Amino acid sequence: MDMEYVRHLIWDLAMELTFDCFYAGNTFPVPQKNPIVLRLKSSVILMTTHIENLLANHLTRDSFQTALHFLGDVELQIQIAMGLGFMEEGKCKQLGGMAASLRKLMNTAH
């Protein structure tokens, strides 16, 4: 697969996951003060920032590991939100599937 195409897919999927996490977080109870929402949003922003660095710097090891760390945190926050009943199972599976696809693409590019 063409690496430039993979990089484009990574960026598109990261942005889609970021948007969907922000949208989902706004439906939680008291989203402005909810620690799960704050952690989900901060993790997804940090993940996207490190992916941007990763793509701009041609896959440096530190950016790759840090992006994967924050991607894992996003996945964890999604699971916690579902467990607490803040997110429907279908939405959780959708976001989890996006995160898994992003992880697979990142590993392919690295």
C-alpha positions as CSV (number, residue, x, y, z in Angstrom):
1,M,0.0,0.0,0.0
2,D,1.3,3.5,-0.9
3,M,2.7,5.1,2.3
4,E,1.4,8.6,1.4
5,Y,-2.1,7.1,1.1
6,V,-1.7,5.3,4.5
7,R,-0.6,8.6,6.1
8,H,-3.7,10.3,4.6
9,L,-5.9,7.6,6.0
10,I,-4.3,7.9,9.4
11,W,-4.9,11.6,9.5
12,D,-8.5,11.3,8.3
13,L,-9.4,8.6,10.8
14,A,-7.7,10.5,13.7
15,M,-9.7,13.6,12.9
16,E,-13.0,11.6,12.6
17,L,-12.3,9.9,15.9
18,T,-11.5,13.3,17.5
19,F,-14.7,14.8,16.2
20,D,-16.9,11.8,17.3
21,C,-15.3,11.7,20.8
22,F,-16.0,15.4,21.3
23,Y,-19.6,14.9,20.1
24,A,-20.2,11.8,22.2
25,G,-18.6,13.6,25.3
26,N,-21.1,16.4,24.9
27,T,-24.0,14.0,25.5
28,F,-22.6,12.9,28.9
29,P,-24.2,14.2,32.2
30,V,-22.7,17.7,33.0
31,P,-20.1,17.5,30.2
32,Q,-18.3,20.7,31.3
33,K,-17.4,19.2,34.7
34,N,-17.4,15.4,34.0
35,P,-13.9,14.1,34.5
36,I,-14.4,11.3,32.0
37,V,-15.4,13.8,29.3
38,L,-12.4,16.0,30.2
39,R,-10.0,13.1,30.1
40,L,-11.5,11.7,26.8
41,K,-11.3,15.1,25.1
42,S,-7.7,15.8,26.3
43,S,-6.5,12.4,25.4
44,V,-8.0,12.6,21.9
45,I,-6.5,16.0,21.3
46,L,-3.1,14.8,22.6
47,M,-3.3,11.7,20.4
48,T,-4.1,13.8,17.3
49,T,-1.3,16.3,18.1
50,H,1.2,13.4,18.3
51,I,-0.2,11.9,15.1
52,E,0.3,15.2,13.4
53,N,3.9,15.3,14.7
54,L,4.3,11.7,13.6
55,L,3.2,12.4,10.0
56,A,5.1,15.7,9.8
57,N,8.4,14.2,11.1
58,H,8.2,11.0,9.1
59,L,7.3,8.6,11.9
60,T,9.7,9.3,14.8
61,R,9.7,6.6,17.5
62,D,8.7,9.0,20.3
63,S,5.7,10.5,18.5
64,F,4.6,7.0,17.5
65,Q,4.8,5.6,21.1
66,T,3.1,8.7,22.6
67,A,0.3,8.7,20.0
68,L,-0.3,5.0,20.7
69,H,-0.3,5.8,24.5
70,F,-3.0,8.4,24.1
71,L,-4.9,6.3,21.7
72,G,-5.0,3.6,24.4
73,D,-6.2,6.1,26.9
74,V,-9.0,7.2,24.5
75,E,-10.1,3.5,24.2
76,L,-10.0,3.2,28.0
77,Q,-12.2,6.3,28.5
78,I,-14.7,5.0,25.9
79,Q,-15.0,1.7,27.9
80,I,-15.4,3.6,31.2
81,A,-18.0,5.8,29.7
82,M,-20.0,2.8,28.5
83,G,-19.6,1.0,31.8
84,L,-21.0,4.0,33.6
85,G,-23.9,4.2,31.2
86,F,-22.8,7.5,29.7
87,M,-22.4,5.9,26.2
88,E,-24.6,3.4,24.4
89,E,-22.9,0.1,23.5
90,G,-23.4,0.7,19.8
91,K,-21.6,4.1,19.9
92,C,-18.9,2.5,22.1
93,K,-18.3,-0.2,19.5
94,Q,-18.2,2.3,16.7
95,L,-15.6,4.5,18.4
96,G,-13.7,1.4,19.6
97,G,-13.7,0.1,16.0
98,M,-12.4,3.4,14.7
99,A,-9.6,3.4,17.4
100,A,-8.7,-0.2,16.5
101,S,-8.5,0.7,12.8
102,L,-6.4,3.7,13.6
103,R,-4.0,1.6,15.7
104,K,-3.7,-1.0,12.8
105,L,-3.0,1.8,10.3
106,M,-0.4,3.4,12.5
107,N,1.3,0.0,13.0
108,T,1.3,-0.5,9.2
109,A,2.9,2.8,8.6
110,H,5.5,2.3,11.3
